[in-house]
Amino acid sequence: MDKLPYEFHDDRREIRFDRFDLPAPWINYLSNGRMHAFVSQAGGGMSWWLSPMMFRLTRYRFYNMPIDSPGFYVYLRMTDGTVWSPSFRPCETPVDFREASHAPGYSAFTAKKDGLTATLKLFMAQDYDTLVWDLKLTNESGEEISCDVFAYVELSQFLAREENILGYYLKWNTRAVFDEELQAITYAYTAWMHPRKDESPLVTFASDAKISSFCCNRDLFCGNYRDERNPVEVQNGRLSNTNLQGGEPCGALHTHVSLGKNEAKQLHFFLGVTEGALSDYDKAIAGAKETLTALRKEGAVAGQFAKLQSWWADHLAVYQCDLPDEDAQRMINTWNPLQSVQTARYSRSISSDASGVRGIGFRDTAQDMLAQVYRKPEWATEMLWYLASQQLEDGHAIHTAWPEEKRPPQDITRSDDHIWMVYLAYAIAAETGDLRFLDKEIPFLETDLVTPVGSATLWEHMLRGVDFTEKHLGEHGLPLILFSDWNDHLGPFGRKGKGESIMVSQQHILALRQLAELAEARGERAEAFDRLIEKQEKALEQFAWDGEWFLRGLDDEAKPIGAHTQSHARIWLNAQSWMVIADACREHQLEAMDSAARELDTGMGLLLNTPGYPGWPSKEAAMVNGLPAGYSENGGVFCQANCWAIMAEALLGRGDRAWKYYKQIMPNEVIKKVGVERYHAEAYAYCSTMLGKDNEKFGWGCVSQVTGTAAWMDVVATQYLLGIRPTLKGLLIDPSIPAEWDGFTVERSFRGCHLTIRVENPDHVQHGVKELSVDGRTLDLARGAIITDDRITNCQSAIVHVTMG
Ligand code: GLC
């Protein structure tokens, strides 16, 4: 196989690239929680404030050529007219050396040409809503160098959808002008139809270097029938000092730099926003001035960068491991929790693939936040409360919401949305040991989906969810599919309103088990939950077993979904894994997971179901809404579902197989097998799905970054494979590891105490703990390998010794 175009540098939590024309943009997110950007290994990317749909600041040409453009561009024009860039885009001029790197919160681009080294580091200031471009030029040529530096962004009309549809009118509501006093380009989008026009920001593009010329007009900057790869104004060596009142805006700034022998200079560009350009222009200008004055001060940029780094260091320090497996360790310590933050922030909405208008999914966010519970429980709690406010009085939850955009949510009733809330609540309670958040009063949504009606505690909200499921059972006592369940494409099996879902039954059981535990912890009775569990278990025992594996459901005609007699989608992964997770139908669990291994494991992930239905124009294509065979829910390797298979194997104590599944779907491992061209997507972030073996491009990673795989893989790896798992009773130590491992170590903060957990595996087992001690005191394992609160109260830190066997 060809040499890989990247290398990980784990000491710096960095991936470094030495080739840039990858099959897709491999992106990194830059953010301070309010202002955001993504940037690729080639320097392409876009930025937005609060919402990529409402306040899109810069443009990105989704789906179009040239791929991955525009971005955050710096041009260096030498005296002989040569123009090159620290990043691969836009110029592509050959240079003597080029490198780029992504790390949590920042990306850096370095190029060298004729003795001049240019490094551009991009990151989001933490105290100011500003994307910082930190440019360092070093002259090692042995002669004086003089060059012109241009920084460029293409500005956007804020409202992403409207820009696409009505941009030809709305472009007359753009105003970009150079403000002499600020020494900055200021940009406002003035369309009256902006739903949040009072907040509409003033965008500024500025520098701490002396500005020699500027341009606010994209089309003049580039020139007729040219683009940002060879802009005519850069070629001319001087910008046209053009303001713009309507048209296609850009921010282009020019400064002249002279470097003596061995001299290095640092200069910065700042792309920032201040709130309220349309409601109080003077105030917005004053705000911009304050920000720019602060950022132009000596040391300010370095200070902001240090703050950013400490945010990530603190976030990651909550859980760090030392494993005899470098790839897994890297993923668990850095890249997976990094991606989990992105999905918690952006749901399925924005990446170089996802165009940023999707809002947040109820079920998606409930799952995404599972990976924040153990690092930022307050954040997870806030989101859970918000989600509960998107539930209707009958207990079902809306499916998609736009909290930032304040658009009315979308309500097409799924059978599962509300259930996911319970798992998040349980996880929060288990992490913090504090149940008070369950008593928070939260309004329900009226059926008009906007007006809040009546309110109830979060606890009551969850009970309404149980009621909803109980009131929507089918003829066999299993929950109805309704519009769909977790699987967005299951709907066609239940369009007539009678189809039933075994996965929802399994989910319901797990939720009821967790509610029963929570009820007891609240000093309430749990019998009602136990009775419902028993009822569901009976239905499953009666209808779910197909002989070698579990069915996925029953369709409108009561015919089985996922049975050995069928020619397509004969076996479905989630039905097997969730039976273990729900701990139901115990006698068949092992056989079901063995069948999944035999039928679904491709060696590069398990298929969601197999074989896929043939695509259009076959009659069967309708069963999967026309998805081609091998893609996503139709016989693809659905990565999120792989997490549950890993979790199930870990719960069964089959560490070898759980780790095989975990390792084989790790992007870097897939790339080692099939190469970058085939896999396409980032080596450090999970994809939503990989094409399955029914497709000739088996192994292609699709829809990367924005996927529920991030949170689940994070939870599964830290809590089920390494097995450091919070429960209401305390911290359970329950590793499922490869038998060949001698042991591993985890550093983990839990309920205020920093634990160093050293696990030894002298007997080379895959599962099982035979000895556990905290600070030298051995625990009685009769009630499980659980570190209860009394062992760690008032401890700042403790050493935990675990012996497996
Ligand atoms: C996508 C959706 C998610 C759904 C899954 C399976 O990831 O965002 O909500 O559960 O597909 O269909």
Residues whose N, C-alpha, C, O or C-beta is under 5 A from the ligand:
A	BS01	GLC	R348 G361 D364 W486 N487 D488 H489
